[in-house]
C-alpha cells in the first residue's frame, strides 16, 4: 500500500515536471506562431480574433511565453550584466514615467472636489459642461462627484510600481535593516519571486475575465475552451458596462476593470526589476547598491523618500 502510494506521488511529480518543461519549450513555438500570424488576434473586425485575445490573455500558453522570456532575459543578463542593468533601467524608467504622469491625478482630484463644492453649495449649479474643440460634454454634478473615485483608482493602480522604485511604500521592518547587504538582496529576490510575481499572476487571471465580462457579450468564462469561445464568437457584440450606482452618477465603471489589469501588469514588471536589481547588487556587492536608481528629489541633499520620515 505504502509502496504504491509513493509510486503514485512520484509519478504525479514526474508528470508535473514533464508538463512544465514541455510547455516551456512550446512557448517559443507559440510566440513565433503568434508573431507570424498577427491577423488571428489583431484583426478585431473578426469576432474570433477578439475571442482569441480573451482566451490567450489568461491562458497557460501566455503564462509560459512570459516565463520563457523572463528565463531568456535572465540568462542573457547573467552572461552580460550590462543587459540586466539595461533591463532594470528600462523597467524602473517605465514605472517612473507612468507614475509621475498619473500622480497628477491627485491634484486634479483635489481641484475638481473644490470646484464641485463651490458650484454645488454656493452657486447651486446642477451640472457641469465642458466644450473642448467645440464638443459639448455635460454631466450632472453627481457624475463628476462619483468620478473622483476614478482618479483615486488611477493613483493606486498606476503609481504602485513608481512608489516602489521611490521606496515610498509603508514597511514594517523587524529584520531587514539589521542584516548584511547580501542578505538583504537575498530577501529582495525571494520577495519578488515568492510574493510579488505569484500575486500579480493571480490578480491578472481573475481581473482579465472580470474585465472582458463587462465589455462583450456573450460573457466569456475562464472555464471555457478555445473552441467553445470561438463558437460563441458568432454572436459576439460589444456591450461596454455603462451602469452607474445612481441615475445620473458616474457610468464608466468598466475603466476600473481596465485599471485592475494594468495594476497586475505593472506589479509583475516591477517584480522583474526588483529581482534583477537585487541579483546584480548581490553579485557586485555594496558598490552596486543604488546604481542607476532614479528617485525624486525635493532639493539638494534631500530626496522625497527621506522627507517622509
C-alpha positions as a Markdown table, in Angstrom:
| # | Residue | x | y | z |
|---|---|---|---|---|
| 1 | Unk | 0.0 | 0.0 | 0.0 |
| 2 | Unk | 2.7 | 2.4 | 1.0 |
| 3 | Unk | 4.9 | 1.5 | -2.0 |
| 4 | Unk | 2.0 | 2.0 | -4.5 |
| 5 | Unk | 1.2 | 5.3 | -2.8 |
| 6 | Unk | 4.8 | 6.5 | -3.0 |
| 7 | Unk | 5.0 | 5.4 | -6.7 |
| 8 | Unk | 1.8 | 7.3 | -7.4 |
| 9 | Unk | 3.2 | 10.5 | -5.8 |
| 10 | Unk | 6.5 | 10.2 | -7.7 |
| 11 | Unk | 4.6 | 9.6 | -10.9 |
| 12 | Unk | 2.5 | 12.7 | -10.4 |
| 13 | Unk | 5.6 | 14.8 | -9.6 |
| 14 | Unk | 7.3 | 13.4 | -12.7 |
| 15 | Unk | 4.3 | 14.1 | -14.8 |
| 16 | Unk | 4.1 | 17.7 | -13.4 |
| 17 | Unk | 7.8 | 18.3 | -14.2 |
| 18 | Unk | 7.4 | 16.9 | -17.7 |
| 19 | Unk | 4.3 | 19.1 | -18.3 |
| 20 | Unk | 6.2 | 22.2 | -17.1 |
| 21 | Unk | 9.2 | 21.8 | -19.3 |
| 22 | Unk | 7.1 | 20.7 | -22.3 |
| 23 | Unk | 5.0 | 23.9 | -22.0 |
| 24 | Unk | 8.2 | 26.0 | -21.5 |
| 25 | Unk | 9.6 | 24.5 | -24.7 |
| 26 | Unk | 6.4 | 25.1 | -26.6 |
| 27 | Unk | 6.3 | 28.7 | -25.5 |
| 28 | Unk | 8.9 | 29.6 | -28.2 |
| 29 | Unk | 6.8 | 27.9 | -30.9 |
| 30 | Unk | 3.6 | 29.6 | -29.6 |
| 31 | Unk | 5.2 | 33.0 | -29.6 |
| 32 | Unk | 6.7 | 32.6 | -33.1 |
| 33 | Unk | 3.3 | 31.4 | -34.4 |
| 34 | Unk | 1.5 | 34.4 | -32.9 |
| 35 | Unk | 4.0 | 36.8 | -34.4 |
| 36 | Unk | 3.8 | 35.1 | -37.8 |
| 37 | Unk | 0.0 | 35.1 | -37.9 |
| 38 | Unk | -0.9 | 38.6 | -36.4 |
| 39 | Unk | -4.3 | 38.6 | -38.1 |
| 40 | Unk | -5.5 | 35.8 | -35.9 |
| 41 | Unk | -5.5 | 38.1 | -32.9 |
| 42 | Unk | -5.0 | 41.6 | -34.1 |
| 43 | Unk | -7.8 | 41.8 | -36.7 |
| 44 | Unk | -10.6 | 42.9 | -34.3 |
| 45 | Unk | -13.1 | 43.3 | -37.2 |
| 46 | Unk | -13.2 | 39.5 | -36.9 |
| 47 | Unk | -15.0 | 38.4 | -33.7 |
| 48 | Unk | -12.9 | 35.2 | -33.5 |
| 49 | Unk | -9.8 | 37.3 | -33.2 |
| 50 | Unk | -11.3 | 39.1 | -30.2 |
| 51 | Unk | -12.1 | 35.7 | -28.6 |
| 52 | Unk | -8.6 | 34.5 | -29.2 |
| 53 | Unk | -7.3 | 37.6 | -27.3 |
| 54 | Unk | -9.8 | 36.8 | -24.5 |
| 55 | Unk | -8.7 | 33.2 | -24.2 |
| 56 | Unk | -5.0 | 33.5 | -24.6 |
| 57 | Unk | -4.7 | 36.6 | -22.4 |
| 58 | Unk | -5.1 | 34.5 | -19.3 |
| 59 | Unk | -4.0 | 31.1 | -20.7 |
| 60 | Unk | -1.3 | 28.6 | -19.8 |
| 61 | Unk | 0.3 | 29.3 | -23.2 |
| 62 | Unk | 0.6 | 33.1 | -22.4 |
| 63 | Unk | 2.0 | 32.4 | -19.0 |
| 64 | Unk | 4.8 | 30.2 | -20.3 |
| 65 | Unk | 5.6 | 32.7 | -23.1 |
| 66 | Unk | 6.2 | 35.3 | -20.4 |
| 67 | Unk | 8.1 | 32.8 | -18.3 |
| 68 | Unk | 10.3 | 31.8 | -21.2 |
| 69 | Unk | 11.0 | 35.5 | -22.0 |
| 70 | Unk | 12.0 | 36.0 | -18.3 |
| 71 | Unk | 14.3 | 33.0 | -18.4 |
| 72 | Unk | 16.0 | 34.0 | -21.6 |
| 73 | Unk | 16.4 | 37.6 | -20.5 |
| 74 | Unk | 17.8 | 36.4 | -17.2 |
| 75 | Unk | 20.3 | 34.1 | -18.9 |
| 76 | Unk | 21.4 | 36.9 | -21.2 |
| 77 | Unk | 21.8 | 39.2 | -18.2 |
| 78 | Unk | 24.0 | 36.7 | -16.4 |
| 79 | Unk | 26.1 | 36.4 | -19.5 |
| 80 | Unk | 26.4 | 40.2 | -19.8 |
| 81 | Unk | 25.5 | 42.2 | -16.8 |
| 82 | Unk | 25.1 | 45.3 | -18.9 |
| 83 | Unk | 22.0 | 43.7 | -20.4 |
| 84 | Unk | 20.5 | 43.1 | -17.0 |
| 85 | Unk | 21.3 | 46.6 | -15.9 |
| 86 | Unk | 19.7 | 47.9 | -19.0 |
| 87 | Unk | 16.6 | 45.9 | -18.3 |
| 88 | Unk | 16.5 | 47.4 | -14.8 |
| 89 | Unk | 16.8 | 50.9 | -16.1 |
| 90 | Unk | 14.1 | 50.4 | -18.7 |
| 91 | Unk | 11.7 | 48.8 | -16.3 |
| 92 | Unk | 12.3 | 51.3 | -13.5 |
| 93 | Unk | 12.2 | 54.2 | -16.0 |
| 94 | Unk | 8.8 | 52.9 | -17.3 |
| 95 | Unk | 7.5 | 52.7 | -13.8 |
| 96 | Unk | 8.7 | 56.2 | -13.0 |
| 97 | Unk | 7.3 | 57.7 | -16.2 |
| 98 | Unk | 3.9 | 56.2 | -15.7 |
| 99 | Unk | 3.8 | 57.0 | -12.0 |
| 100 | Unk | 5.0 | 60.6 | -12.4 |
| 101 | Unk | 2.3 | 61.3 | -15.0 |
| 102 | Unk | -0.6 | 59.8 | -13.3 |
| 103 | Unk | 0.4 | 61.2 | -9.9 |
| 104 | Unk | -1.0 | 64.5 | -11.2 |
| 105 | Unk | -4.4 | 62.8 | -10.9 |
| 106 | Unk | -4.2 | 63.6 | -7.2 |
| 107 | Unk | -4.0 | 67.3 | -7.9 |
| 108 | Unk | -6.8 | 67.1 | -10.4 |
| 109 | Unk | -8.9 | 65.2 | -7.9 |
| 110 | Unk | -8.4 | 67.9 | -5.3 |
| 111 | Unk | -9.2 | 70.8 | -7.7 |
| 112 | Unk | -12.3 | 69.0 | -9.0 |
| 113 | Unk | -13.6 | 68.4 | -5.5 |
| 114 | Unk | -13.1 | 72.1 | -4.6 |
| 115 | Unk | -14.9 | 73.1 | -7.8 |
| 116 | Unk | -17.8 | 70.7 | -7.0 |
| 117 | Unk | -18.2 | 72.1 | -3.5 |
| 118 | Unk | -18.2 | 75.7 | -4.7 |
| 119 | Unk | -20.6 | 75.1 | -7.6 |
| 120 | Unk | -23.0 | 73.0 | -5.5 |
| 121 | Unk | -23.0 | 74.9 | -2.2 |
| 122 | Unk | -22.6 | 78.5 | -3.3 |
| 123 | Unk | -23.8 | 78.8 | -6.9 |
| 124 | Unk | -26.4 | 75.9 | -6.8 |
| 125 | Unk | -25.3 | 74.5 | -10.1 |
| 126 | Unk | -26.8 | 71.1 | -11.0 |
| 127 | Unk | -24.4 | 70.2 | -13.9 |
| 128 | Unk | -21.0 | 71.0 | -15.4 |
| 129 | Unk | -20.4 | 71.4 | -19.1 |
| 130 | Unk | -17.1 | 71.2 | -20.9 |
| 131 | Unk | -16.7 | 72.2 | -24.6 |
| 132 | Unk | -13.2 | 71.2 | -25.8 |
| 133 | Unk | -12.8 | 71.7 | -29.6 |
| 134 | Unk | -16.4 | 72.6 | -29.9 |
| 135 | Unk | -17.7 | 69.3 | -28.4 |
| 136 | Unk | -20.1 | 69.8 | -25.6 |
| 137 | Unk | -19.7 | 67.3 | -22.6 |
| 138 | Unk | -22.3 | 67.9 | -20.0 |
| 139 | Unk | -22.8 | 65.7 | -16.9 |
| 140 | Unk | -24.8 | 66.0 | -13.7 |
| 141 | Unk | -22.8 | 67.2 | -10.7 |
| 142 | Unk | -23.2 | 63.8 | -9.1 |
| 143 | Unk | -21.5 | 62.3 | -12.1 |
| 144 | Unk | -18.4 | 64.5 | -11.5 |
| 145 | Unk | -18.5 | 63.8 | -7.8 |
| 146 | Unk | -18.5 | 60.0 | -8.3 |
| 147 | Unk | -15.8 | 60.3 | -10.9 |
| 148 | Unk | -13.4 | 61.3 | -8.2 |
| 149 | Unk | -13.1 | 57.6 | -7.3 |
| 150 | Unk | -11.6 | 57.0 | -10.8 |
| 151 | Unk | -8.7 | 59.4 | -10.0 |
| 152 | Unk | -8.1 | 57.6 | -6.8 |
| 153 | Unk | -8.0 | 54.3 | -8.5 |
| 154 | Unk | -5.6 | 55.6 | -11.2 |
| 155 | Unk | -3.2 | 56.7 | -8.4 |
| 156 | Unk | -3.4 | 53.3 | -6.7 |
| 157 | Unk | -3.1 | 51.1 | -9.8 |
| 158 | Unk | -0.8 | 53.1 | -12.0 |
| 159 | Unk | 1.6 | 54.6 | -9.4 |
| 160 | Unk | 2.2 | 51.5 | -7.4 |
| 161 | Unk | 5.4 | 50.5 | -9.2 |
| 162 | Unk | 6.6 | 54.1 | -9.2 |
| 163 | Unk | 6.1 | 54.2 | -5.5 |
| 164 | Unk | 8.1 | 51.0 | -5.1 |
| 165 | Unk | 11.0 | 52.5 | -7.1 |
| 166 | Unk | 10.9 | 55.6 | -4.8 |
| 167 | Unk | 10.8 | 53.3 | -1.7 |
| 168 | Unk | 7.6 | 55.0 | -0.7 |
| 169 | Unk | 5.6 | 52.0 | 0.5 |
| 170 | Unk | 5.0 | 51.6 | 4.2 |
| 171 | Unk | 7.3 | 48.9 | 5.6 |
| 172 | Unk | 7.3 | 47.1 | 9.0 |
| 173 | Unk | 11.0 | 46.3 | 9.3 |
| 174 | Unk | 11.9 | 43.8 | 12.0 |
| 175 | Unk | 14.9 | 42.1 | 10.4 |
| 176 | Unk | 15.8 | 43.7 | 7.1 |
| 177 | Unk | 17.7 | 46.7 | 8.4 |
| 178 | Unk | 19.8 | 44.6 | 10.8 |
| 179 | Unk | 21.2 | 42.1 | 8.3 |
| 180 | Unk | 24.1 | 42.3 | 5.8 |
| 181 | Unk | 24.0 | 43.8 | 2.3 |
| 182 | Unk | 23.9 | 40.4 | 0.6 |
| 183 | Unk | 21.3 | 39.0 | 3.0 |
| 184 | Unk | 19.0 | 42.0 | 2.2 |
| 185 | Unk | 19.4 | 41.3 | -1.5 |
| 186 | Unk | 18.5 | 37.6 | -1.0 |
| 187 | Unk | 15.4 | 38.8 | 0.9 |
| 188 | Unk | 14.5 | 41.1 | -2.1 |
| 189 | Unk | 15.0 | 38.3 | -4.6 |
| 190 | Unk | 12.8 | 35.9 | -2.6 |
| 191 | Unk | 10.1 | 38.6 | -2.1 |
| 192 | Unk | 10.0 | 39.2 | -5.9 |
| 193 | Unk | 9.8 | 35.6 | -6.8 |
| 194 | Unk | 7.7 | 34.2 | -4.0 |
| 195 | Unk | 5.3 | 37.1 | -3.3 |
| 196 | Unk | 5.2 | 39.8 | -6.0 |
| 197 | Unk | 5.1 | 37.6 | -9.1 |
| 198 | Unk | 2.5 | 35.0 | -7.9 |
| 199 | Unk | 0.3 | 37.7 | -6.5 |
| 200 | Unk | 0.5 | 39.6 | -9.8 |
| 201 | Unk | -0.3 | 36.5 | -11.8 |
| 202 | Unk | -3.3 | 35.6 | -9.6 |
| 203 | Unk | -4.7 | 39.2 | -9.9 |
| 204 | Unk | -4.2 | 39.1 | -13.6 |
| 205 | Unk | -6.0 | 35.8 | -14.0 |
| 206 | Unk | -9.0 | 36.9 | -12.1 |
| 207 | Unk | -9.2 | 40.5 | -13.4 |
| 208 | Unk | -8.7 | 39.5 | -17.1 |
| 209 | Unk | -12.0 | 37.7 | -17.4 |
| 210 | Unk | -13.6 | 40.1 | -15.0 |
| 211 | Unk | -12.8 | 42.9 | -17.5 |
| 212 | Unk | -14.0 | 41.1 | -20.6 |
| 213 | Unk | -17.3 | 40.0 | -19.0 |
| 214 | Unk | -18.1 | 43.8 | -18.8 |
| 215 | Unk | -17.0 | 44.6 | -22.3 |
| 216 | Unk | -18.6 | 42.0 | -24.6 |
| 217 | Unk | -21.5 | 39.6 | -24.8 |
| 218 | Unk | -21.9 | 36.6 | -24.7 |
| 219 | Unk | -19.9 | 36.8 | -21.5 |
| 220 | Unk | -16.7 | 34.6 | -21.6 |
| 221 | Unk | -15.8 | 32.3 | -18.8 |
| 222 | Unk | -12.4 | 31.1 | -17.6 |
| 223 | Unk | -13.6 | 27.5 | -17.7 |
| 224 | Unk | -14.4 | 27.6 | -21.4 |
| 225 | Unk | -12.2 | 26.1 | -24.0 |
| 226 | Unk | -10.9 | 28.0 | -27.0 |
| 227 | Unk | -13.2 | 26.0 | -29.4 |
| 228 | Unk | -16.2 | 27.0 | -27.2 |
| 229 | Unk | -15.2 | 30.7 | -27.2 |
| 230 | Unk | -14.7 | 30.6 | -31.0 |
| 231 | Unk | -18.2 | 29.2 | -31.3 |
| 232 | Unk | -19.7 | 31.9 | -29.1 |
| 233 | Unk | -17.9 | 34.5 | -31.3 |
| 234 | Unk | -20.6 | 34.1 | -33.9 |
| 235 | Unk | -22.9 | 36.1 | -31.6 |
| 236 | Unk | -20.3 | 38.4 | -30.2 |
| 237 | Unk | -21.0 | 42.1 | -29.8 |
| 238 | Unk | -19.6 | 44.9 | -27.8 |
| 239 | Unk | -21.5 | 45.6 | -24.6 |
| 240 | Unk | -19.4 | 48.0 | -22.6 |
| 241 | Unk | -20.7 | 48.4 | -19.0 |
| 242 | Unk | -22.2 | 51.9 | -18.5 |
| 243 | Unk | -24.4 | 51.3 | -15.5 |
| 244 | Unk | -23.9 | 53.6 | -12.5 |
| 245 | Unk | -24.9 | 53.4 | -8.9 |
| 246 | Unk | -27.3 | 56.3 | -9.3 |
| 247 | Unk | -29.4 | 57.5 | -12.2 |
| 248 | Unk | -27.2 | 60.5 | -13.0 |
| 249 | Unk | -24.0 | 59.1 | -11.5 |
| 250 | Unk | -20.7 | 58.1 | -13.0 |
| 251 | Unk | -21.2 | 55.3 | -15.5 |
| 252 | Unk | -17.6 | 54.4 | -16.6 |
| 253 | Unk | -17.0 | 51.7 | -14.1 |
| 254 | Unk | -15.5 | 49.4 | -16.8 |
| 255 | Unk | -12.4 | 51.6 | -16.5 |
| 256 | Unk | -11.8 | 50.3 | -13.0 |
| 257 | Unk | -11.6 | 46.8 | -14.5 |
| 258 | Unk | -9.0 | 48.1 | -17.0 |
| 259 | Unk | -7.0 | 49.6 | -14.2 |
| 260 | Unk | -7.1 | 46.3 | -12.3 |
| 261 | Unk | -5.4 | 44.5 | -15.3 |
| 262 | Unk | -2.9 | 47.4 | -15.6 |
| 263 | Unk | -2.2 | 47.1 | -11.9 |
| 264 | Unk | -1.3 | 43.4 | -12.2 |
| 265 | Unk | 0.9 | 44.0 | -15.2 |
| 266 | Unk | 2.8 | 46.8 | -13.6 |
| 267 | Unk | 3.4 | 44.8 | -10.4 |
| 268 | Unk | 4.7 | 41.9 | -12.4 |
| 269 | Unk | 7.1 | 44.1 | -14.4 |
| 270 | Unk | 8.3 | 45.7 | -11.2 |
| 271 | Unk | 8.9 | 42.3 | -9.6 |
| 272 | Unk | 11.3 | 41.6 | -12.5 |
| 273 | Unk | 13.1 | 44.9 | -11.9 |
| 274 | Unk | 13.3 | 44.1 | -8.2 |
| 275 | Unk | 14.7 | 40.7 | -8.8 |
| 276 | Unk | 17.3 | 41.9 | -11.4 |
| 277 | Unk | 18.4 | 44.8 | -9.2 |
| 278 | Unk | 18.7 | 42.6 | -6.1 |
| 279 | Unk | 20.6 | 39.9 | -8.1 |
| 280 | Unk | 23.1 | 42.5 | -9.6 |
| 281 | Unk | 23.6 | 44.2 | -6.2 |
| 282 | Unk | 24.2 | 40.8 | -4.7 |
| 283 | Unk | 26.8 | 40.0 | -7.3 |
| 284 | Unk | 28.5 | 43.4 | -7.3 |
| 285 | Unk | 28.4 | 44.0 | -3.5 |
| 286 | Unk | 27.8 | 47.3 | -1.9 |
| 287 | Unk | 29.4 | 49.1 | -4.8 |
| 288 | Unk | 26.4 | 48.3 | -6.9 |
| 289 | Unk | 23.8 | 49.5 | -4.3 |
| 290 | Unk | 21.6 | 52.1 | -5.7 |
| 291 | Unk | 23.2 | 52.0 | -9.1 |
| 292 | Unk | 21.2 | 53.9 | -11.8 |
| 293 | Unk | 18.4 | 54.4 | -9.3 |
| 294 | Unk | 16.3 | 57.4 | -10.3 |
| 295 | Unk | 14.5 | 58.8 | -7.3 |
| 296 | Unk | 12.7 | 62.1 | -7.0 |
| 297 | Unk | 14.5 | 64.9 | -5.2 |
| 298 | Unk | 13.0 | 67.8 | -3.2 |
| 299 | Unk | 16.2 | 69.7 | -3.2 |
| 300 | Unk | 20.0 | 69.5 | -2.9 |
| 301 | Unk | 20.9 | 66.7 | -0.5 |
| 302 | Unk | 17.3 | 65.7 | 0.2 |
| 303 | Unk | 15.1 | 63.1 | -1.7 |
| 304 | Unk | 11.4 | 62.5 | -1.5 |
| 305 | Unk | 11.8 | 59.3 | 0.5 |
| 306 | Unk | 13.9 | 60.9 | 3.2 |
| 307 | Unk | 11.5 | 63.8 | 3.5 |
| 308 | Unk | 8.6 | 61.5 | 4.5 |
| 309 | Unk | 10.5 | 60.1 | 7.6 |
